[in-house]
Amino acid sequence: MSATTPGQVAQSEGLLTQALRGLYAVAESYPDLKANQSFLALQQSLAQTEGMIAGARQGYNAAVRDLNTRIESVPTNFFAGAFGFTRREFFEIEDPAERAVPQVRF
């Protein structure tokens, strides 16, 4: 929650993914929980949230790509240098295990 750079946010998101995998593993152990309406609503909410996060990540990376391109292109590079604009880093998850989609079976 206190992450300030895209790299720190990506690391935090990886920890959240690991926690969700644990939640799904618990659900596998308890068939009654899987059939519970509240748990089904939670699953749907998590799926929607993951979709929104993915969309926001794509939007952020597109904006960073456009900014970095303009900083390096003539004539905008003159203004970027004069006003102190610098390249930004993309939001990337570096650990391939965190990047993989979790396999969940209910």
N, C-alpha and C positions, 0 to 999 in steps of 0.2 A: 504494500500500500504506500510505502514511502519512496518508491523507485522514482528517480528523476530522469534517467537517460533511457533511451529505447532498449539498450542492452540489459539494464536492470529490470525493466518492465518485462522483457522476454524471459528473463530468468524467473521472475515471480510467476509469470504465466505457466512456465514449466512446472513449478511447484504446485500450482493449482491443478494442473492436469494430472499429476501424480496423486493428489488427494482425491480427485474424482474417480480415478481408477480404483482406489481403495474402497470408495463408496459403492461402486458397481460390484466389486468382489464381495462385499458384505451382502449385497442384494442377491447375489447368486446363491449364497448359503441359506437364505431364508425365503422360501417360495411364497409364504404369506405376504411378505413385504413387497414382492414383485407385483402382486395382484392388488395391493392397496391403492386406492384412488389418489391419495395424497402423494405417494411415491411416484405414481404415473405422471401426475401434474408436475412434480419436481423434475422428472426426466425430461418432459417436454420443455419446461422452462430452461433447463440447462442446455438443451439442444438449440433453443432460440438464442440464448446468450452466447453460445459458442459461435453461432452464425453471425451475430452482430459484431463480436470481437474480430472475426475473420474479415468482415467487411470494413471495419474501422482500420484494421491493419493494412489492408489493400489500399484504402484511401490515403492513409498516412504515407505509405511507401510511394504512391503515385505523386503525392505533393512533394516529397523529398526529392524524387527523381526530377521533377520539373524545376524545383528550386536549384538543385545542383547543376542542371543543364543550363539554366539561365545565368548562374554565377560564372560559368565557364564560356558563355557565348558573347560574341561582340554584338551590339554595343552595351548590353546590359552588364557585362563584367566590369566596365568602368564605374558604373553607379554602385554595383555591389561592393567593389573595393573601397569606394569613397565613403559608403555608409556602413561599412563593417560587417556585411553579410558574409557568412562562412558556410562551407559545406556541412551538411547534416548527415548523420548515420542512419541507415535503414533499420527498420525493426525486423530483426532476424533471430531465429532460434538456431543456435549453433549445434546443440546436441541432437544427433539424428534420432535418438530414442524419444526425445521430447517432441520432435517434429512428426513422428509416426502417429497415425490415427489409431487410437486404442481399439482393440477388438473386444466388443461387448456383446454377449449373448444372453438373452432373457427368455 
